[in-house]
Structures are given as structure tokens and as C-alpha cells.
């Protein structure tokens, strides 16, 4: 939002100055955006464990992950895959923002706001198997330091010397959006000048994967090509495709960023959070809480519905949730809503990390003035009558965007970004 059009709220402003995604579709902003431009998906058949006992067969695995690129051996001993992804994504974002850090000179005005659905549970699963096979001596001695979700922001703070506010929320698939919202709050309330906001997830182990398969939320696609397992808004969609990954964003107070000449991708304008108080997995019929979440985000951002140029939908690929989200968007934006895309067909669905990854995509969409596509779309669904940018990127004028994130437990989050 330009200075001349931004509402005179008197609040401190927050802008995005660094991006650090780590996904199955690419590590780093350039690799991820290249996948967007080339309509390439990171989804494939699971390769790291036997999926034959399960109906679900596919995931978005990061196949070229080498933690030694980011960490010396002594650090790796204390970081499970979840924490590795979290810290490495933060380092990528800081590098992109050209923001200096040094643990020897701690910074009190830099904070960390992170999110995750499951934290280190997959690592705990592996360690439990080692315990059963070899007893206590077979368990990694640092297990107690890796199993809890808060290890993400704690390790980022330790790595970089950030002594501002630190938190890791665990609000299912809304976690990444709420981390961005936390960063906005910390800056608005003058608790920090810079916040590393993001989320991470590393859930691809048999029991964790199987737990979601048991409740019939994941795609059971068995055909070819494998990436068609995820088809948001398509009539024949079968469910979500679990993934792993992380994304961090450097979110900075506007004047702080301007003084140091930082590149600004977008402004974080507003947010909202609601709960449906209805069911752990099924959406509330009628979508009242989702509609209120989007409306409150618009109000917090000082925007009218007609100003929104693009919506990155939650669009998990389940029958009920995609149709419910489409109806909620139509309830706000009428019969001609803005373009909407479901980018989980590119990155998979890394649970709590997804909304952070999608915030990165929203920021890049604003910078590049191009709409990310909804891949693998072939069969229109009358219940999802939206302009979903099917199968290929589309140039567009993009000033204001919404990023929706809806999670288990009826947790709904929404964040708005604007072009400066």
C-alpha cells in the first residue's frame, strides 16, 4: 500500500524484506519460483519408507536436502530434520534480506515467530523405534531437546543471537500464517524492529504419515502421473498430499527497512484468526467462521473486497474443504471474485509450514506481477466455480492479496499483503 492510500492508523508498519523457502519444489526463492513458472510439482511416490500398508502413496519429499551445507557437524548433533529446516530457512531469509547477525553480538530488537503442527514428533517416532530395539542407550541423548515444537524458534535465536520476543505456535495448518501475524503484532506493538517469521514441518515417517491416512484425509491416488495425487478444486480431487518443508520471512518495521535501503517485497497489512467450534476435521456448514476471518482481515488491513487482486487459497484438495472455501470466497466477493489458486499442487502440504510457504509465494507474486497456477486441473467442479488460474502462470496487476490457511480443529487464519 502506498503512503498516500494507506489508512492513517498511526500503527507501526511491517514489510517483508527477506524470503527463505525450503520445499520439495525448490530450495530458495529462485528455485521455488522457477517451479511456479514451469508448472512443476514436487509431489512423487514416497521413497523414504514403505507405504504399502497405507492407502496414501505420495508425498512432497525434499530429495536434495543436505544439511551440511548449512551446519557444521557439532550443530547437526543437536538438530533433528525439523529444526534443520527451520534454522536453514531462517538463514536463507536473512541472507536474502542482507541483514547482518552474529551470535557474539546479540540483538534485543530482533525476534522470532514460528509455527508447526507436529514439531519434532517424527524424530521422536524414530527414536522410539531405537529404544524398543536397543533400550535407553540406543536413544540419541539430545531427544529431549528436539521433540518439542519450540525448538524451531529457540534454535534460530541461538544460531543468530536474536533476543527479542520468541514463540512457536502449534495451530495445525494455520501455524505459518499465525507466525506472520505474530510478527506483525510484535512490530505494531513496538516489541521488535525485525522478526524472523515462518514455520517448519518434517512429518514424513511411517506412523505420522499413517495417522493421517487412517482418518481418510489424504489423497489415495494410485495412477499416473504421481503428481496428480494433488488436484485442488478439481472435481476428482481425493485429498491432500503430505509434504515436508519450511519457510522463513524477514518481517521488518517499515522505517527500519527504508533507512537501511532494504528491498521490500510487500507490506503485511492485516490478519485475523477464528475458530469454528464445530469439528476437528470437517468444516462448519455455511462457513460463517471462515467468512468472518476473511472479512476481519480486510477490515484490519483497511481494504474493501473489490481491492483484492488475488487469493492464495487453503485449497487442500479435499472434497468438503475446497467446496466450502469456494463458497466462502463467493459470499464475500460475489459472483466475480478475484483469481484464486491452490499452490499445494506445487509444494504438497507440509502441514504447519504450508501457510508460511504460501506467504512467500504471495510476496513473489506481488513482486513478479504474476499469478501462481493451480496445477493438475482437468475437471471443473460446479461447487468450486472460481477463476483458479488453471495449470499455468498468468501475468496480472497485483496490488493486494489474501492468504487463507485453515487447519484441523477449525482453526482459520488469514493474512493480507500489499504492494508498496
N, C-alpha and C positions, 0 to 999 in steps of 0.2 A: 504494500500500500504506500503510495507517495505521501510526502509530508502534507501536501495540500488536500488530500482526500481522506486522510486518516482522522477518525473522530478525536476530538480534544479531550481525552480521558484523563490526562495527567499521569498515566501509568508509565513506568519504565518499559521500554520495548525490547523484544528479544528477536534476534536474527540468527539464521543458520549460516555458519562460515566454514564448516568442515564436514565431510562425509566419509564414512568408513564402513562400507558393507562387505560382509563375507558370506557368500551364498553359493549354492550349487550351480547357479547360472553365471558366476563370476566373482572373483575376489578383487575388491577395489571398485571405485565408482566407474572407471572407464570400461573395465571388463563387464560389469553388470549392465551398463547402458548399451554396450555393444550387443549383448544378448537381446536386449529390448529391440534394438534396431533391426537385428537379424531374425527376430521372432523365434529365438532358440530357447528351449526349455532345459532345465537341469534335472528333470524327472527321468528316472530309469528304474529297472528292476533292482531290488535291494541286493547288494553284493557282499555286505559285511557279516551277514548271518543267514541262517536257513529260514526262509519264510514259508516253507511247505506246510507247516501246521496251521497257517493263517489263510483267511480269505484274501486279505490285502497282500499285494505282492510288490508294490512300488513305493519309492521314496525319492526325496531330493537329497542325495548324499553329496558332501563336498569331497570329491575324489582326489583332488590335488592339494589337500591341506598338508603343509609341512611346518609344524610349529617351531622348528629350529631356525627358520627364517626370522622369527620374532624374539625367541627367548634362548638364553644360554642354558646349558644342562642343569645347573643348580636351581634355576627358576622353574624348569619343567617338572621337577620332582614335586613341586607344591601346587601345580596347576593341572586339574583334570581338563578334559576336552571342552567342557562348558566354559570354564574360566579362561582357557586359552583363547577361545573365540571372542569372549567379551573383551579381554585386555588387548588382543591384537586389533580388534575393530576400533577400539579407542585410539590406539597408536596410529592407525591409518587416518582416522579423522583429524587427529592433532597435526599430523604431517600435512594433510590437505589444507588445513586452516593456517598453516605456518605459525602455529602457536608454540612458543618455547615452554619446556618443562624440564625440571631437574629435581629428583627426589632429595638431593642435598640442600636445595633451597625451596622448602615447601611454600605453597601459595594458599593463603587463607581465604581468598575470594574466588577460588575455583572449586566447584562442587561436582558431584557425580550422581546422576539419577538413572537407575537401570531397572529393567524388568525381566521376568522369566516366568514361565508356567511351572516348570519342573526343577529348575536349578540343577543340582548335581545328582539327581536321582538315578540316572543311567549309570554313572560311575559307581554309585552305591550298589546297584544291581550286580555289576561285575565283581565288586569286592565281596559281596555276599557269597557269590559262587566260589571265590577263592577261599573264603572262610569255611564253607562246607567241605571243600576238598582238602584243605590243609590246616585248618584251625587258625587260631589268632595270629600265629607268626606268619601266615601267608597273606595277611591283610596289609595293604600299604599303610604305613604309620601316619600318614597325613590325611587319612579318610575323614576324620572329624573336621578338618579344615576345608574340605572340598564338597561335602554333601549338602551344605546349606546354600540357599539361593543368594544370600548376601555376600557370598564370596566374590561375586562379579564386581560390584562397586568397590568392595574392600580392596581387591587386588589391583584395580585400576588406580585407586587412591594411593596405595603403597608404591606401585610402579612409578607413578608420576609425581608424588608429593602433593596431592590435592587435599587440603584440609578444610574445605568448605563443606556445605551440607552433603551428606551421603545417604543414599537409600536404594534398596532394591525392592520393588513391589512384585507381588505374585498374584496377578489378576487375570489368569488364563490368557486367552488370545488377545486381550486388550492391553496386556502389560506394556508393550512397546509404545503405544500411543500415550499411555498414562505416564511413562517416563518422560516423554516430550512435554506433556502437560506439567509435570513436576518441575522441569527445567524452567518453563515459562513462569510458574508461580514463584520459584526461587529468585528469578530475576526481577519480576514485578515487585516483590516484597523486599527487594534490596538485601537479600541474603547472600547473593553471589553476583559476580560480574560475568562469569563464564561457567557453563555447566556442560559436562560430557553426558549426553543423554542417549540411551539406547536400550538394547535388550539382546539376550543370547539364549540359545537353546541347543542342546545336544542329546536328543531323546532316542536315537536310533540304536536300541538294544532290544533283545527279544521280548522280555516281559513288558517293557514300557510300550513298545510297538504293539504287542499283542493286547494290552489293556484297552487300547483304542479300537482295535479290531473287534474285540469281544462286544463292544457296545454298538457296533454296526454304523459307525460314523465315517469310516474310511472307504475310499474307492476300492471296489472289488474287480476292477477292470483286468481282464486276462488276455486281451487281444494285442494287436499291433497297430500303430507303434506304441511303445510303452508310455510315452508322454501323454497319450490321450486318456490316461487314468484321471487326469485333472481337466475338467471341462466346465468352468464356471458359466452359469446362465444357460448352458445348452440343455435342450430337452432331455437328453440321455445322460446327464451328469449322474454320477454314482456316489459321490462323497469326496472328502478332502484327501490329499496326499501328504503324509507327514514329511517334514524336512528337518534339516539342521541348519544353523547359521547364526549370524549376529549382524547388528548394525549399530554404529555409534554416530552421533551428530554433535558437532561443537555448536552449542547454542549460546549466544553472546549478547550482552546488553548492547543496544544499537550504537550509542555514542562511543562505547569502548571499542567496538569493531571499527567504527568510522575513523577514530583517532589513529588507529594503527594501520589504516589502509587495507583492511581485510576484504577479501572477495566475499560478497554476500549472495547466497543462492536464493533466499526467500526470508520473509518475516513470519514468525509464528504469531498468529493473530488471536487465536482463542481456542477454547476447548470446552468439553462437558463430559460428565460421567453420570450414568443412570444404572439402576438395576431393575430387572423385570419382576423380581419376587414371584416367580412363576414355576420354573422347572430348571433342572441342571443342564439339560441338553436341548430341549425343544423351545422355539421362540414363542413369546407371548402372542396369541392370536390378536390380530389388529395392529400390533407393533407400536402401541402407544409410547412405550419407554424409548424405543429407537427413534421415533419421530421427535420426541421431546429432546433427546440427546442432540440430534442434528439442529433443531431449532435453537436450543440454548447455545450451541457452538456459534451459530450465525449471530446471535444476539451479543455474545461475549466478544465477537470479532468486529461488531459494528457493520455487518453485511446484511443485505437483503438476498433472498433466494435467487433472484434474477442476476445477481452479480457473480454467482459461482459458474466457472467455466469448465470444471472437470471434477469428477468424484472418483477417487480410488476406493472401490467398494470392498467390503469384507469378502464377499463372493467366495466362500469356501468350497463351493461345488457340491453342497448337499442340496437335496430337493427342497426341503422346507425352508432352509435359511436363505437361499438365493431368492426364492419367490417372495419371502417375507421382506427382505431388504428392498427388492424392486418395488413392492407395493408401498413401502415407507417412503422411498425416494419420490414416487409419484404423488404421494399425499402432500409432500412439501412443494415439489417443483411443478406439479400439474402434468398435463399431457405431453409437454415437450421439455423434459428435464435435460440438463447438460449431459455431455458424453460421460459414460461410466465404464470403467474397465476393472476386470478382476485379474490382477497380476500374479496370483498364486499359481497360475498355469505356467509361469516362467520360473518362479523360485521355489515351488512347493509351498508347504505351510509349516514353517518352523515354530508353530505354536506361539509362545510368548514373544518371540523375536520378530514375528512377521510384520506387525504394525510399524516397528522401527525401520525395517527394510522398506516397507511401503512409503514411509515418510521420506526416506532417501529418494525413492522413485518420484514422489511428488515434487520434491525440490529440483530434481534433474529435469522433470517435465516442464517446470516453470522456466528453468534456465534455457533449455533447448527449444522451448515452444513446440513441443511435440507430445502427442498423447500416447502413452503406452497401450499396447493392444491387449485384448482378451484372446488368448490363443486357443486353438483346438475347437473353435466354434463351427458347427455344421448344421445344427437343427434348432431353429428358433422355438422358444417356449412362449406361448401366449401369456403365461404368468410372469414373464420377465421381459415385458415389452419396453426395452430401453435401447438407446444407442450405445452399444457395448464396445465400439471400436474393434470390430472383429478381425483378428488374425494378422494385422499389420499396423505399424505405427502410422500416425496421422498428424501432419502439421496443423497447428491451431494457435489462435490467440489465447493465451492462458495467463490470467492475472490472479484469480483466486481459486483455490482448490479445497476440497474436503477429503479427509482420510478417515474412513469408517473402520472400526475394529470392534467385533462382537465376540464375546467368549462364553465358555461354559459357565454355568451359574447365573446366566442372564446379565453378565457384565457388559455394558455398552459404553464405548468411548469414541469420541470424535475430536479431531483436531483440524483447524483451518490454517492454511498458509497463504501468503500473498506475495506478489512480485513487488520489489522496490523500484 
